Amino acid sequence: MSAIQPINKVHAYACYAAKEQVKPFEYIPRPLDGNPSYGGYATHVRVIDTHIIPIPEGLSRAHAAPLLCAGVTTFTPLKKLGVKPGTTVAVVGIGGLGHLAVQFAAALGADVTAISHSANKRDEALTLGAKHFIDLSDKDAAKGKSFDVILMTSTHLTALDPYLAMLDVRGTLVFLGAPENNVQFHPFSILMQESRIMGSLTGSVADVKECLAFAAKHGIKPMIEVFDMDTKINDGIKKVRDGKIRYRAVLKAEEK
């Protein structure tokens, strides 16, 4: 078990408030028994029992694996913001995060719009549960549109004002992806509508459990490509680096 050591009072607050994902931590790369830690490449792992999360019936381990990261990352802000039937939700970027965000928002009953920079993702987004599609290559496509919640999963942006203009009064834009460069916006873009910008980082243990249960109940599954860890791992890494994975690579270890 790799040890996570608390470093200040914020750590304790984060744990008791079920916000483990945002607490400060130090990572010790060797488990308590002194052996090396292999992370995701390990065949076995020992963890604290409170952090063991059963996989619900109806979810394969291959489909559950990406839900532990991309799934809870997209599910948690929707839950926190009280998304329900009648809520208008836009998902910017239909990729690894976005294709799950569309499914979760639709299952919560929201009126979902998928937003992409080309029409290539239209059919896929509508199949996943989006009711509407905006192709940003058409400069007029977003005119007159407004949303209660915008999930920003795309990392390819520098100016935020065009997206903030699509927020309804007191709407929320949520950053899930992390652009490499600084993102600029004018304060009036949020002042006049009393809208807000927030970030969301994965989720707590309780959030993960709820995410998996919700996904199993509603048939939500990530789109995955499975690679044998012993023989095909380099193929998987290459497809990830080339940006050709649709939409999550899963490594399958031989059961022993």
Summary of the structure (lengths in Angstrom):
residues: 256
radius of gyration: 19.5
end to end distance: 20.2
largest distance: 60.7
contacts: 747
relative contact order: 0.15
helix: 34%
strand: 22%
